[in-house]
Amino acid sequence: MRTSRKLIQILVPLLTVALLSGAAFAMMASNTVPGSDAGSGSGAISGYR
């Protein structure tokens, strides 16, 4: 009984961290920005010397 309690004390935090890490990765992977033409081309910038 003592070893199973120790095992639970180790596994629960590890599984919690794994679950939260997976959820954070999934959220970041789904957070996308549409493409744009920013930075392409050339032109004068007013007020810049």
N, C-alpha and C positions, 0 to 999 in steps of 0.2 A: 504494500500500500504506500509506503514511503517513496519508492521510486516512481510510482505513477503520479504522485502529487508533484514531485520535482520535475517530471517530464511535462506536466501541464503548465507549471510555472515558467518553463522555458518556451514551450510551443505557443502559448497564447500570445505573448508579446511579439514573437517572430511572425506569426500569422497575421497579426494586426498590422505590423509594419509592411508586410508583403501586400496586403489588401489595400492599404492606403497608398502605397507606391504605385500599384497597378491602376488605381483610380486616378491618381494625379497624372500619370503618363497618358491614360486614355483621354483625359480632359485636355491636356496640352496637344495631343495629336489631332483632336477634332477642332481645335481653335485655329482656323485658317483665315488668311486675308486674301481677297481677290487681287489678281494681277493688275498692274497699271503701267503706264508709260513714263513714270517718274524717272528723271535722270537721263532720258534719251534725248538726243538732239543738242543744239547749242543755241545760245542767244545772249544778248546783253542783259546785265543785271543793273537796274537803275540804282544810283546811289553807291555803287561799288567802284573803286578805282583800281 
